[in-house]
Amino acid sequence: MTSDTIARLDSDSDGRERMPDPYAVAPRAVEIFDAVRDHAEYDRLRASALRHVARWVTFTGLPLIAGWDAEVDGPDLVVEGVKVLAMRAAVYEQIGDERLAGLEVPAPVEEIVHALAARFTVLSRVQQDLDVVFVDGTGREPAGHDEGYDEDGYTDQVYAAATWGAIPRRYWIGQEETRRRLSVLFEHYESIGIQEGGQSHFFTFSASR
């Protein structure tokens, strides 16, 4: 690791760890994103991730999207997930730190990233062919249901610098709105016996008589 890289990882005076300039990272993120979309395995990766979404939705990720519909929202979310993979890979190439490169993203987007990562064989082949490292973001995820991502932070800055257009706020939901929506979801869940956002429930699955 070069001295310049080490300098970028020093802490700011307020204790926050420095990250590479978003405008230095963004061009590489765009290259990786385009390369993944152009890869021969992309359609398979996309289709298998959508099948994963149809079966494995969590209680506190994708349901945060207003009027969530897997068939309607799934394809757009896959695109957002690939952008996250590209941004994280671009940051990792610059700093070589897996934890810092696991950029914070909102829960619905992180969930689609997990769906992509679950297609391990296909994604590994894409990673190898493109000579990139796709970084898992779980090292930066906050504990419990609190959301670490917020609007206009570092991830949003890289996204904007990549000139991908306006960030779709339908999916990229900030902290305050995330907390509000979680409270609404929890209220609905608890009304049918699901506790702590899906951590437990009272269903016994006893045969009806």
Residue pairs with C-beta under 8 A, 6 or more apart in sequence:
1 96
5 94
5 95
5 96
7 18
8 18
8 19
8 20
8 94
8 95
9 17
9 18
9 95
9 97
9 100
10 17
10 18
11 17
11 18
12 18
17 100
19 91
19 95
19 100
19 154
20 91
20 94
20 95
22 154
22 157
22 158
22 160
22 161
23 161
24 94
25 87
25 90
25 91
25 94
25 158
25 161
26 90
26 158
26 161
26 162
26 163
27 162
28 90
28 93
28 94
29 83
29 86
29 87
29 89
29 90
29 158
29 162
30 86
30 162
30 163
30 164
32 85
32 86
32 89
32 90
32 130
32 132
33 82
33 83
33 85
33 86
33 162
33 164
35 130
36 42
36 45
36 82
36 85
36 86
36 126
36 130
37 82
39 45
39 126
39 129
39 130
41 122
41 125
41 126
42 126
44 122
45 116
45 119
45 122
45 123
45 126
46 75
46 78
48 119
48 122
49 78
49 81
49 112
49 115
49 116
49 118
49 119
50 70
50 74
50 75
50 78
50 115
52 115
52 118
52 119
53 62
53 70
53 74
53 77
53 111
53 112
53 115
54 70
54 74
56 115
56 118
57 63
57 70
57 111
58 111
58 198
59 185
59 189
59 194
59 197
59 198
60 107
60 145
60 182
60 185
60 197
60 198
61 107
61 108
61 110
61 111
62 68
62 70
62 73
62 77
62 108
62 111
62 112
63 185
64 106
64 107
64 108
64 173
64 178
64 181
64 182
64 185
65 73
65 108
65 170
65 171
65 173
66 170
73 170
73 171
74 112
76 168
76 171
77 108
77 109
77 112
77 171
78 112
78 115
78 116
80 109
80 112
80 168
80 171
80 172
81 109
81 112
81 113
81 115
81 116
82 116
83 159
83 162
83 164
84 103
84 105
84 109
84 110
84 113
84 137
85 113
85 116
85 134
87 103
87 155
87 158
87 159
87 162
88 101
88 102
88 103
88 134
88 135
88 137
89 101
89 132
89 133
89 134
89 135
90 158
91 100
91 101
91 103
91 135
91 158
92 98
92 101
92 133
92 135
93 132
93 133
95 101
98 135
98 136
98 139
99 139
99 140
100 140
101 135
102 135
102 136
102 137
102 138
102 139
102 140
103 137
103 140
103 154
103 155
103 158
104 137
104 140
104 141
104 148
104 149
104 150
104 153
104 154
104 155
105 113
105 137
105 149
105 155
105 172
106 147
106 149
106 171
106 172
106 173
106 174
106 178
107 147
107 149
107 173
107 178
108 171
108 173
109 171
109 172
110 137
110 141
113 137
116 123
117 123
117 134
117 136
123 134
127 133
127 134
140 148
141 148
142 148
145 182
145 197
146 179
147 173
147 175
147 178
147 179
148 175
149 155
149 172
149 174
149 175
150 174
150 175
151 169
151 172
151 174
151 175
156 167
156 172
159 167
160 167
173 181
182 197
185 197
186 196
186 197
189 195
189 197
189 198
193 201
193 202
193 203
194 200
194 201
195 201
195 202
